[in-house]
């Protein structure tokens, strides 16, 4: 390929880097002024940055693929590379822990349970025995479980990400069959509460697996359209979307600095840590992403390998967007953000004198 053809090809290469959870959802009572994030600081220092109104991640993701809502259960199952196929009614049935806090029943997510393979096998076996008439339960991982129901749910459930750390009374199923599914959820809670696995966890001082959060029902049939030429990332939901849209997909490890055309790069590690309220895990994920993703992408844009680099970070606080295009190459006087300003963007006190 000649030099002119190579330059024309590079001029069309774009990467959209999607990092839900990049903006920390709560407050942090410690200074992070010594943290070094050269890739993120350089990108945000040079880019055009916007803070748009916040939008729940599930709704935002649906909109990117041209839908009001996505059949999350069936799509995520499709991305798990499991034997067999999901049925049209597949639901996410993720294991959670319910506990009272400040006179409300608060939900803690699968990540905090750290379930072991023997525990998972025992719980799934009991669920399939006790609720055989409802459908079949399957665990794809310690954190991602499914219910393949015998019939459509007939209700609208709330996405797990919207409920974590919040009173569950505010997020009950809605629709004609809501009462039936609420009863099923209560029956599942009773079975799990009395299970030997939970008695053993209680004795060890571990959080109980005392509920399943059912969600991700099939929505209205709609032709989904991918927002980019190639989807990159290791989230099963993204792989399921790529299969459904018949769009090329690459794992993050195999993608290098992106591919030709427009690539859409999703990493959910920050979101998982933020939803669990695990600040140290969030911090570790942020440092890894800066070293492994943002610094190489920044260098690729700076050297002209990428025509455009976009950062999009949905969160409960704001929808953060940053764009590096052709005009920003000339803005050489714009320097990497100092710690205080970077902390302000991410919602964390990177300095005692945040500005």
N, C-alpha and C positions, 0 to 999 in steps of 0.2 A: 504493500500500500504506500503510495507517495505521500510526501509531507503535506501537500494541500488537501488530499483526501482525508488524511488523518486529522487535520485541524477541523475540517467540516464535520467529521464524525464526532469529535470531542465537543463541538459547538452544540450538538444536540443532546449530549449526555446530561441528565439531571438526576439528583437524588433527593427524595423527600424522606427525612429521618423522623419517624414517629416515636415519641418517648412519653407515653402517658405516665403521670406520676412524677415528672421532672420537678414540678412545683410541689414542695412539701405541704401536705394538707393542714398540719397543725402548727404549733409553736415549739421552739426548741430553746431551752434555757442554758445554752452553752455557746461560747464563741468558736467559730470555725475559721478564724483568720489565717491559720497556717495551712489550710487545705489548698493544694495546688491542682487546678483544673485548666491546663493551658489550652486545650482544644475548645472547650466550652467558652472560656473567657475571650479567646480570639474571635470565635464565631459571633458571639453576641456583641462584642465590641465593634465589629465591622458591619454587621448586618442591619437591615431595617427591621426593627422589633415592634410587634403589636401585641397588645393584651385585649383579647376579645371576650365577650360574655362567656361564662362557664357553661358547660353542657355535659351531662352524664356521658361517660365514655361509651356505653353501649349504644346510646342514641347517636353520638358523633360518628362512631364506626359505621353504623347502619347507613347514615347519610352519605358517607364516602363511597358506598357501593350502590347508591341509588335507591335505597329502601327506607321506609319509615321504621321498620324493625326487622331484625334478622332471626331466622330459626336457629338460635344459638346452639341448642342441643344437637340437632342433626349436623350442623356445620362443624362443630367442634369434634364430634364423633368421627366425621369424615377425615379430619386432620390427624387423628390418633394413629392411623394405619393399623387398625384392629382387624382381626378376622371377622368375616360377616359384615352385614350392612345394617345401619340404623333403619328403623321404620319412620314413617312420616311424622310420628308423634313423639319422637325421642326428646327426652328432657334431661337437662343437667340435674343431678341429684347429689350435690356436693356435701361432704360431711362437715358439720359445723358444731360449735359449742354454744349453748345458751346459758347465761348466768345473769342473776339480778345485780344491778348496779344503779344506785340512786333511784330506787323504786321502779325501775324499768327493766324489762328483759332485753339484754344486749347480746348481739350475735358476734361471735369471734369466728374467724375463717379457718379453712382447712390447713393453711400454712402453719398456724400456731399449734396444731394438734400433733404433728410429727408422727403420724401413724406408721406402725411397723407392718411388714407383710403378713405375719400370722394374725395380727389384729384385724387387718382388712379382710382376710379370707374368712375369719370367723363371723364378722359382722355381715358381710355380703351373703354368706350361707344362710344365716338366720333370716335376713330380710327376704331372700328368695323363698324360704320355707313359709314364713308367716304371711307374705303378701303375694303369693303365687297368682292369685286371681287378678291382681292389679297389673302385673307385668313382670319384667325381668330386670334385676339390678346388676350392674357391671361396674367394676373399678378399673379404670384405665391407668391410674396412678394414685398415690396416696392422697392427692388433692382434687382429682377430677373423677367423679363418679357419675353414672348415668342410670336412668330408668327408661326402659323401652316399654311403654304402657300398651295395654291391649286396645285402648281407644283414645281418641283425641281428648286433651284436657278440657277444652271448652272454657278456659279461663285465661286471664292475663296475669302472669307472675312478674315479680320485681327482680331485676338482675342482682346477682349476689354482690357485685361491686358497689351497688347503691345502698346496700343494707349493712355492710360490715361496720361494726362499732356503733350502730344506731339502734334505737328501740324497735324491735320487730313488730310491735303492734301497729306501727305506722306503714307497714309494707305488706299487708295481707293480700292474697289473691283476689282478683275482681272478675266478675262474669257470672253466667248462669249456673255454672257448677262450682262456684267458689266454696259453698258450704261443704260439699262432698270432699273437695281437696283439702280444706282446712281440717276436716275430721281425719282424713288419711294422715296428714302431717302430725296430728296429735297422737294417733295410734302408733306411728313410727317412733315418736318421742318416747312413748311408754315402753315399747319393746327395747329400744336402745338403752334407756335409763336402767333397766333391770338386767342388762346383758352382763355376763361374766367379764367381758373385756373392760367394761366401764367400772365394774367393782374393783378389778385389779388396778386400773389407772387411778382410781380414787385412792386406793391404799398407797400408791406411789406418789401421790400429790400431783398427778398430771391432769390437765383439763379433760372433761368428759366429752365423748362423742355422742351427744344426746339428741341430735336432730340431723335431718337432711334438709338442705335448702333446694327446693324444686323450682326450676326456672328455665328459660330458654325455649319456650313453646314455639311451635310453627306459626309464622305470621301469614299475612296474605301472600298469595303466590305472586312473585314479581321476578322479572329477569334482572339478575344482578350484573353489574358492570364494574370491572376492576378500575381503580383510579390511576393505574400506572401500567407500563408494559411488563414489568416483572415485580413480583412480590417477594420480599426477603425477610426472613425471621423464623424463629423456632416455636412460636405460639401455635398450638394445634388449630385454633380458630382461624388463623391466617392461612394455614395449609388447606383447611377445609374450604375457605373462600376461594383460594386459587384453583382448587379442583372444580368447584361449582362454576366459576367464571371461565374455566379453561384458559387460565393465565399461567405463564411460567412462574415457578417458585424455586427459590434457593434457600438453603439454611444460611444463617448468619456466618458460620465458619467458612462456608464455601464461596462467599460472595466477594471477598477481597475489598476493593474500593468501589464496588458497584458494577453494573453492567451497562451495555449500550442502551440508548434510549432513556426512558424515564423509569427509574427503579424506586420502589416504595419500601422503605426499611423500617420494620417495626420491632421494638424491643420492649417487653413488658416487665422486666425485672424491677424497675423503679416502682411501677404501679403495684406489684405484688407486695413489696416491702412497705410502701406507703399505706396500702389498705390494711395491712397487719399492724400498723403503728410501730414498726420496727425500724427505728431511726438508724441504728448502726448497720443494718442490712441495706437500707436505702443509701447510706453513705458509701458502703463498699461497692454497691452496684453503680453509683455515680462515678466513682474513681475508675472502675473497670471500663465503663462505657466511654469515659474520656480518653483513656489510653488505647482501647481497642477499636473504637468506632469514630469518635468525634475528631481526634487528632489526625488520623489518616484521611478522613473526609475533608477536613479543613486544608490539609496539605494538597490533596487532589484538586480542590477548587482553586487554591492559590497558584498552583502550577499550570492551570488551564486544562487539566484532564476532565474537569467538570465545568459545564457552562453555568450551572445553577445548583445551589445547595440550599435546601429549605429544612428548617427545624420546626416541628409541630408538637406541642406538649399539652394535650387535654388534661384538665384537673378540675377539682371541685371549686377552686378559687378563680381560675381564669383559663382561657384558651390562649396559650402563649405561642406566637408564631414569629419566626425570624427568617429572613430571606437574604441570601447572598446571590446577586446576579451580576451581570456585566458591569453596570455602573459602579458597583461597590469595589471593583478592582482599582479604581482611580482614587478611592478615599483612603490613601495610604497614611494620612495623618490620624485616622481613627485607631486607637490602640486597644489592646485587650482590656476587658473590664477589670478594675481593681476589686479586691475581695468584698469591700462594703457594697458596691453596686451589684456585683454578682449575687451576693446574698439577698439583696432586695428583690432581684428578679426571681430567685428561686424560693422566696418566702422563708428564708432561714437567716439567723444572725451570724453572717460570716465575719463580722467585726463588731466590737463593742460600740463603735460609733458608726452605725449603719446609716447610709445616706441614700 
